[in-house]
Amino acid sequence: MSKFWFIATYCLLAFCGAAAISAGIMLDDASVLTAAGVLGLLVIGSSLPIAINLNFYKQPHTATTPSASRTDDLLGRILDNSMLSDNAKRVLFRERELELLRRSIEEDINRGDYDAAITLCEDMANQFGYREEAEAFRSRIDKIRDEQYEAHVDTALERLDVLLGERNWSAAHHEAARIRRLYPDSHIIEDLDGRIMHAREEHRSELEARFLQLAQRDDVEEAMKTLKELDRYLTREEAQRLAEVAQGVLVKHRDNLGAQFKIAVNEHRWAEASLLGKTIIDEFPNTQMAAEVGSMIDMLRTRATQAALTSEVK
């Protein structure tokens, strides 16, 4: 081999090796080892005096060995691939890019990044022409997204039902408004107000039934407590319908308070008498009983304070 041919081969190997590395060409393991060996020899040879390398290649030309033939094939592949255009490389590595695209779509789906997955589906359809496979991915993503959407809506409805069970109507209305903002496309938002009104009406019916039962059993105090809560839900018509029973309970409740007040005063239980007197004034402000208790309330409070101080001294 002449000096000129050795120098030309050296330059060609260096150029092609650099081009192969910059282009990111993927070779099998054996080819990589062969290329590394050839390039390694060249690098080692380049560190020796040029005269030694030239003298080495003055040896008589020998027949081409299988290893040399394989090296020639490898160098030919490197040179051919380094000269490919971007479009040609895409065709050559089409299956590898498609597989990478499929894996990326799966990873986006698993992370819940559905918009990114849809974008990759568009690349699969438009750049690679795999429209049917891309559409299958889209259908799968839409199904998962819909299922997740409905699950979130169900969770929101569960929170609303908890508030309805607690009779927290104000918080329930706020939760309904939040559900409308978060899930405007859900069919359930149309019935949120009806859901709240149904719960209110159901609770009102329960209170009314309980009040009538207590009044019938002459359980005046419990009936009165129930009537106070029921009063917040009654319309004018409903209140008129229950007026007679409610009036009877109110009269009995007032009489009971008056009797308890008199007993507390007679037994000099001034603190208890003071509290009962305040209840009579608050609940029956326009009655004769309230006027009589009002004339005594300051005296009762003074005696209650004195009794408390005396008790502390003892």
Kinemage of the C-alpha trace (Angstrom):
@kinemage 1
@onewidth
@group {chain A} dominant
@subgroup {mainchain}
@vectorlist {calphas} color= white
{ca met a 1} P 0.000 0.000 0.000
{ca ser a 2} L 1.506 3.385 -0.951
{ca lys a 3} L 2.132 6.244 1.455
{ca phe a 4} L -0.540 8.275 -0.319
{ca trp a 5} L -3.175 5.552 0.082
{ca phe a 6} L -2.384 5.123 3.807
{ca ile a 7} L -2.730 8.843 4.472
{ca ala a 8} L -5.983 9.013 2.494
{ca thr a 9} L -7.401 6.014 4.381
{ca tyr a 10} L -6.410 7.552 7.712
{ca cys a 11} L -8.209 10.786 6.869
{ca leu a 12} L -11.290 8.941 5.598
{ca leu a 13} L -11.548 6.855 8.774
{ca ala a 14} L -11.232 9.910 11.004
{ca phe a 15} L -13.859 11.824 9.000
{ca cys a 16} L -16.344 8.950 8.830
{ca gly a 17} L -15.915 8.040 12.491
{ca ala a 18} L -16.682 11.601 13.573
{ca ala a 19} L -19.658 11.764 11.232
{ca ala a 20} L -21.037 8.484 12.597
{ca ile a 21} L -20.764 9.659 16.192
{ca ser a 22} L -22.403 13.063 15.476
{ca ala a 23} L -25.273 11.481 13.526
{ca gly a 24} L -26.046 9.064 16.379
{ca ile a 25} L -26.006 5.994 14.120
{ca met a 26} L -26.971 2.818 16.005
{ca leu a 27} L -24.859 -0.263 15.197
{ca asp a 28} L -24.867 -3.760 16.580
{ca asp a 29} L -22.397 -4.673 19.348
{ca ala a 30} L -19.908 -6.468 17.087
{ca ser a 31} L -19.778 -3.547 14.650
{ca val a 32} L -19.196 -1.101 17.454
{ca leu a 33} L -16.313 -3.159 18.767
{ca thr a 34} L -14.789 -3.451 15.293
{ca ala a 35} L -15.089 0.281 14.680
{ca ala a 36} L -13.646 1.051 18.091
{ca gly a 37} L -10.732 -1.249 17.337
{ca val a 38} L -10.003 0.380 13.993
{ca leu a 39} L -10.295 3.889 15.351
{ca gly a 40} L -8.214 2.922 18.401
{ca leu a 41} L -5.424 1.693 16.185
{ca leu a 42} L -5.564 4.913 14.236
{ca val a 43} L -5.406 7.030 17.401
{ca ile a 44} L -2.475 4.995 18.751
{ca gly a 45} L -0.750 5.138 15.407
{ca ser a 46} L -1.200 8.889 15.224
{ca ser a 47} L 0.787 9.341 18.434
{ca leu a 48} L 3.886 7.666 16.947
{ca pro a 49} L 6.298 9.319 14.535
{ca ile a 50} L 4.933 9.447 11.022
{ca ala a 51} L 8.043 7.741 9.713
{ca ile a 52} L 7.307 4.647 11.816
{ca asn a 53} L 3.746 4.422 10.497
{ca leu a 54} L 4.916 4.839 6.931
{ca asn a 55} L 7.670 2.236 7.333
{ca phe a 56} L 5.099 -0.159 8.803
{ca tyr a 57} L 2.955 0.098 5.714
{ca lys a 58} L 5.980 -0.508 3.405
{ca gln a 59} L 5.541 -4.213 4.132
{ca pro a 60} L 4.558 -6.320 1.163
{ca his a 61} L 0.837 -6.305 0.355
{ca thr a 62} L -0.984 -9.325 1.773
{ca ala a 63} L -4.284 -10.884 0.772
{ca thr a 64} L -7.453 -9.398 2.267
{ca thr a 65} L -8.520 -11.295 5.405
{ca pro a 66} L -12.144 -11.820 6.544
{ca ser a 67} L -11.558 -9.318 9.353
{ca ala a 68} L -10.322 -6.726 6.897
{ca ser a 69} L -13.316 -7.365 4.662
{ca arg a 70} L -15.699 -6.846 7.601
{ca thr a 71} L -13.909 -3.625 8.467
{ca asp a 72} L -14.313 -2.449 4.874
{ca asp a 73} L -18.035 -3.203 5.036
{ca leu a 74} L -18.339 -1.332 8.323
{ca leu a 75} L -16.535 1.700 6.943
{ca gly a 76} L -18.774 1.602 3.914
{ca arg a 77} L -21.877 1.604 6.113
{ca ile a 78} L -20.537 4.496 8.188
{ca leu a 79} L -19.800 6.492 5.062
{ca asp a 80} L -23.216 5.722 3.542
{ca asn a 81} L -25.135 6.631 6.710
{ca ser a 82} L -23.205 9.843 7.235
{ca met a 83} L -24.330 11.013 3.809
{ca leu a 84} L -28.060 10.339 4.418
{ca ser a 85} L -30.497 13.264 4.535
{ca asp a 86} L -32.781 13.803 7.518
{ca asn a 87} L -35.764 12.420 5.616
{ca ala a 88} L -33.802 9.342 4.606
{ca lys a 89} L -32.743 8.766 8.201
{ca arg a 90} L -36.392 9.051 9.324
{ca val a 91} L -37.369 6.351 6.834
{ca leu a 92} L -34.433 4.187 7.908
{ca phe a 93} L -35.264 4.464 11.630
{ca arg a 94} L -39.041 4.677 11.210
{ca glu a 95} L -39.882 1.644 13.370
{ca arg a 96} L -37.594 2.789 16.180
{ca glu a 97} L -39.173 6.254 16.229
{ca leu a 98} L -42.653 4.751 16.178
{ca glu a 99} L -41.857 2.504 19.125
{ca leu a 100} L -40.442 5.467 21.037
{ca leu a 101} L -43.619 7.425 20.234
{ca arg a 102} L -45.824 4.592 21.509
{ca arg a 103} L -43.872 4.399 24.765
{ca ser a 104} L -44.133 8.172 25.231
{ca ile a 105} L -47.916 8.075 24.732
{ca glu a 106} L -48.254 5.289 27.313
{ca glu a 107} L -46.138 7.227 29.818
{ca asp a 108} L -48.259 10.365 29.365
{ca ile a 109} L -51.446 8.337 29.885
{ca asn a 110} L -50.071 6.765 33.063
{ca arg a 111} L -49.141 10.224 34.394
{ca gly a 112} L -52.576 11.583 33.549
{ca asp a 113} L -51.097 14.091 31.085
{ca tyr a 114} L -53.831 13.521 28.520
{ca asp a 115} L -53.284 16.701 26.490
{ca ala a 116} L -49.644 15.777 25.872
{ca ala a 117} L -50.699 12.248 24.870
{ca ile a 118} L -53.231 13.659 22.368
{ca thr a 119} L -50.497 15.838 20.846
{ca leu a 120} L -48.306 12.763 20.320
{ca cys a 121} L -51.274 10.994 18.720
{ca glu a 122} L -51.463 13.811 16.201
{ca asp a 123} L -47.769 13.295 15.408
{ca met a 124} L -48.385 9.593 14.908
{ca ala a 125} L -51.231 10.289 12.494
{ca asn a 126} L -49.777 13.214 10.561
{ca gln a 127} L -46.042 12.466 10.442
{ca phe a 128} L -46.104 8.674 10.276
{ca gly a 129} L -49.503 8.077 8.715
{ca tyr a 130} L -50.644 5.636 11.421
{ca arg a 131} L -54.093 7.223 11.678
{ca glu a 132} L -55.945 4.111 12.767
{ca glu a 133} L -53.554 3.407 15.641
{ca ala a 134} L -53.578 7.083 16.620
{ca glu a 135} L -57.376 7.044 16.696
{ca ala a 136} L -57.348 3.958 18.912
{ca phe a 137} L -55.082 5.804 21.350
{ca arg a 138} L -57.417 8.841 21.268
{ca ser a 139} L -60.468 6.688 22.037
{ca arg a 140} L -58.662 5.076 24.952
{ca ile a 141} L -57.558 8.470 26.312
{ca asp a 142} L -61.093 9.884 26.008
{ca lys a 143} L -62.525 6.894 27.863
{ca ile a 144} L -60.006 7.172 30.717
{ca arg a 145} L -60.513 10.930 30.917
{ca asp a 146} L -64.326 10.546 31.048
{ca glu a 147} L -64.095 7.896 33.767
{ca gln a 148} L -61.807 10.104 35.832
{ca tyr a 149} L -64.081 13.106 35.280
{ca glu a 150} L -67.127 11.175 36.481
{ca ala a 151} L -65.202 9.885 39.505
{ca his a 152} L -64.376 13.462 40.501
{ca val a 153} L -68.015 14.483 40.049
{ca asp a 154} L -69.152 11.584 42.249
{ca thr a 155} L -66.697 12.646 44.958
{ca ala a 156} L -68.024 16.209 44.834
{ca leu a 157} L -71.601 14.928 45.141
{ca glu a 158} L -70.625 12.878 48.175
{ca arg a 159} L -69.305 16.045 49.855
{ca leu a 160} L -72.572 17.801 49.007
{ca asp a 161} L -74.624 14.961 50.494
{ca val a 162} L -72.599 15.161 53.726
{ca leu a 163} L -73.481 18.858 54.034
{ca leu a 164} L -77.133 18.101 53.313
{ca gly a 165} L -77.106 15.427 55.996
{ca glu a 166} L -75.739 17.999 58.439
{ca arg a 167} L -78.521 20.439 57.431
{ca asn a 168} L -75.816 22.975 56.571
{ca trp a 169} L -77.789 24.615 53.776
{ca ser a 170} L -75.502 27.605 53.291
{ca ala a 171} L -72.412 25.434 52.850
{ca ala a 172} L -74.414 23.131 50.561
{ca his a 173} L -75.252 26.044 48.251
{ca his a 174} L -71.567 27.061 48.167
{ca glu a 175} L -70.568 23.484 47.314
{ca ala a 176} L -73.158 23.361 44.537
{ca ala a 177} L -71.714 26.555 43.045
{ca arg a 178} L -68.204 25.059 43.191
{ca ile a 179} L -69.390 21.910 41.410
{ca arg a 180} L -70.904 24.038 38.633
{ca arg a 181} L -67.605 25.854 38.131
{ca leu a 182} L -65.449 22.730 38.136
{ca tyr a 183} L -67.699 20.413 36.126
{ca pro a 184} L -69.777 22.576 33.773
{ca asp a 185} L -70.201 19.737 31.263
{ca ser a 186} L -71.689 17.272 33.734
{ca his a 187} L -75.397 16.531 33.490
{ca ile a 188} L -75.747 16.535 37.283
{ca ile a 189} L -75.320 20.313 37.653
{ca glu a 190} L -78.846 20.874 36.344
{ca asp a 191} L -80.314 19.113 39.385
{ca leu a 192} L -78.154 20.532 42.168
{ca asp a 193} L -80.698 23.094 43.356
{ca gly a 194} L -83.431 20.460 43.211
{ca arg a 195} L -81.238 18.147 45.256
{ca ile a 196} L -80.886 20.772 47.987
{ca met a 197} L -84.585 21.686 47.963
{ca his a 198} L -85.569 18.025 48.175
{ca ala a 199} L -83.329 17.566 51.229
{ca arg a 200} L -84.823 20.662 52.897
{ca glu a 201} L -88.374 19.505 52.240
{ca glu a 202} L -87.621 16.035 53.527
{ca his a 203} L -86.160 17.465 56.733
{ca arg a 204} L -89.151 19.806 57.179
{ca ser a 205} L -91.552 16.872 56.865
{ca glu a 206} L -89.588 14.918 59.465
{ca leu a 207} L -89.673 17.853 61.889
{ca glu a 208} L -93.402 18.367 61.425
{ca ala a 209} L -94.176 14.697 62.036
{ca arg a 210} L -91.984 14.715 65.144
{ca phe a 211} L -93.620 17.890 66.488
{ca leu a 212} L -97.137 16.492 66.115
{ca gln a 213} L -96.160 13.259 67.844
{ca leu a 214} L -94.567 15.114 70.772
{ca ala a 215} L -97.541 17.435 71.114
{ca gln a 216} L -99.913 14.475 71.108
{ca arg a 217} L -97.878 12.814 73.870
{ca asp a 218} L -97.980 16.111 75.774
{ca asp a 219} L -94.146 16.226 75.778
{ca val a 220} L -94.272 19.999 75.888
{ca glu a 221} L -90.562 20.814 76.251
{ca glu a 222} L -89.392 18.556 73.417
{ca ala a 223} L -92.323 19.692 71.284
{ca met a 224} L -91.305 23.298 71.888
{ca lys a 225} L -87.688 22.628 70.856
{ca thr a 226} L -88.872 20.929 67.695
{ca leu a 227} L -91.301 23.765 66.955
{ca lys a 228} L -88.479 26.327 67.165
{ca glu a 229} L -86.445 24.405 64.606
{ca leu a 230} L -89.488 23.739 62.436
{ca asp a 231} L -90.369 27.426 62.344
{ca arg a 232} L -87.336 28.115 60.074
{ca tyr a 233} L -88.762 25.902 57.333
{ca leu a 234} L -92.486 26.721 57.469
{ca thr a 235} L -94.187 28.882 54.872
{ca arg a 236} L -97.058 31.120 55.941
{ca glu a 237} L -99.620 28.573 54.758
{ca glu a 238} L -97.906 25.705 56.563
{ca ala a 239} L -97.654 27.738 59.783
{ca gln a 240} L -101.370 28.483 59.659
{ca arg a 241} L -102.104 24.793 59.242
{ca leu a 242} L -100.160 23.984 62.427
{ca ala a 243} L -101.231 27.102 64.319
{ca glu a 244} L -103.786 25.445 66.579
{ca val a 245} L -101.453 22.685 67.757
{ca ala a 246} L -98.548 25.124 68.053
{ca gln a 247} L -100.671 27.529 70.140
{ca gly a 248} L -101.549 24.762 72.560
{ca val a 249} L -97.892 23.818 72.957
{ca leu a 250} L -96.900 27.466 73.453
{ca val a 251} L -99.486 28.005 76.195
{ca lys a 252} L -98.410 24.875 78.043
{ca his a 253} L -94.756 25.794 77.646
{ca arg a 254} L -95.434 29.291 79.043
{ca asp a 255} L -97.374 27.882 81.963
{ca asn a 256} L -94.565 25.428 82.679
{ca leu a 257} L -92.009 28.228 82.664
{ca gly a 258} L -94.177 30.292 85.007
{ca ala a 259} L -94.547 27.384 87.432
{ca gln a 260} L -90.814 26.622 87.391
{ca phe a 261} L -90.045 30.316 87.942
{ca lys a 262} L -92.309 30.557 91.008
{ca ile a 263} L -90.851 27.415 92.552
{ca ala a 264} L -87.278 28.669 92.029
{ca val a 265} L -88.127 32.020 93.674
{ca asn a 266} L -89.883 30.387 96.616
{ca glu a 267} L -86.915 28.083 97.209
{ca his a 268} L -84.464 31.027 96.933
{ca arg a 269} L -82.681 29.500 93.957
{ca trp a 270} L -81.937 32.960 92.648
{ca ala a 271} L -79.619 32.049 89.734
{ca glu a 272} L -82.101 29.545 88.322
{ca ala a 273} L -85.003 31.971 88.849
{ca ser a 274} L -83.027 34.669 87.007
{ca leu a 275} L -82.422 32.396 83.989
{ca leu a 276} L -86.068 31.291 83.884
{ca gly a 277} L -87.191 34.904 84.112
{ca lys a 278} L -84.992 35.882 81.156
{ca thr a 279} L -86.437 32.984 79.112
{ca ile a 280} L -90.004 34.135 79.845
{ca ile a 281} L -89.193 37.705 78.813
{ca asp a 282} L -87.430 36.583 75.605
{ca glu a 283} L -90.040 34.051 74.463
{ca phe a 284} L -93.227 35.839 75.609
{ca pro a 285} L -92.293 39.536 75.621
{ca asn a 286} L -95.816 40.923 75.226
{ca thr a 287} L -97.507 38.937 77.998
{ca gln a 288} L -98.559 39.900 81.513
{ca met a 289} L -96.239 37.230 82.860
{ca ala a 290} L -93.268 38.847 81.118
{ca ala a 291} L -94.177 42.214 82.645
{ca glu a 292} L -94.371 40.774 86.160
{ca val a 293} L -91.068 38.896 85.778
{ca gly a 294} L -89.430 42.014 84.325
{ca ser a 295} L -90.214 43.959 87.461
{ca met a 296} L -88.342 41.371 89.536
{ca ile a 297} L -85.424 40.480 87.276
{ca asp a 298} L -82.896 43.041 88.613
{ca met a 299} L -83.569 41.994 92.200
{ca leu a 300} L -83.178 38.334 91.271
{ca arg a 301} L -79.822 38.960 89.581
{ca thr a 302} L -78.543 40.924 92.592
{ca arg a 303} L -79.498 38.153 94.990
{ca ala a 304} L -77.964 35.542 92.661
{ca thr a 305} L -74.653 37.479 92.710
{ca gln a 306} L -74.738 37.818 96.499
{ca ala a 307} L -75.466 34.109 96.912
{ca ala a 308} L -72.505 33.269 94.671
{ca leu a 309} L -70.141 35.494 96.685
{ca thr a 310} L -71.353 34.028 99.974
{ca ser a 311} L -70.791 30.532 98.627
{ca glu a 312} L -67.199 31.413 97.669
{ca val a 313} L -66.464 32.790 101.132
{ca lys a 314} L -67.672 29.604 102.784
